[in-house]
Amino acid sequence: MYAWIWRKLPFGLPGKLAGSLLLATTAVALLWYVVFPWAGPLLPFTGEDVQVTQQDSEVPGAPGGGDVGPGDGPADDAPPGDEHDLPYDTDRNNTAPPGEDG
């Protein structure tokens, strides 16, 4: 398909390059201003589901707000003992060769 379009564009190499740029720009503009606004309401999520909102800075552990103490971070939401139950070594980036016990 692209070869057919390239062969049909007139005016030699400069015309083909300009025509290709024009076709690509037209396709992007058509998607941006026509297709995406039309399809947006049909998607399973709405703008209010994906937007970041301003949080009250007095909330403990909130980004940019106050001191963070023990029990205020997302790591504290994990069940106790999970950080030690991993089946691999987190202190190094490679695994032991097969047949070797660390």
JOTAVEN-V310578 format. One record per backbone hydrogen bond with DSSP energy under -1.0 kcal/mol. CO is the residue of the C=O (numbers start at 0). NH is the residue of the N-H. If there is no record, write none. Layout:
co=CO nh=NH
co=CO nh=NH
This chain:
co=0 nh=4
co=1 nh=5
co=2 nh=6
co=3 nh=7
co=4 nh=8
co=10 nh=14
co=11 nh=15
co=12 nh=16
co=13 nh=17
co=14 nh=18
co=15 nh=19
co=16 nh=20
co=17 nh=21
co=18 nh=22
co=19 nh=23
co=20 nh=24
co=21 nh=25
co=22 nh=26
co=23 nh=27
co=24 nh=28
co=25 nh=29
co=26 nh=30
co=27 nh=31
co=28 nh=32
co=29 nh=33
co=29 nh=34
co=30 nh=35
co=33 nh=37
co=34 nh=38
co=35 nh=39
co=39 nh=42
co=45 nh=48
co=55 nh=58
co=58 nh=61
co=61 nh=64
co=68 nh=71
co=73 nh=76
co=78 nh=81
co=81 nh=84
co=96 nh=99
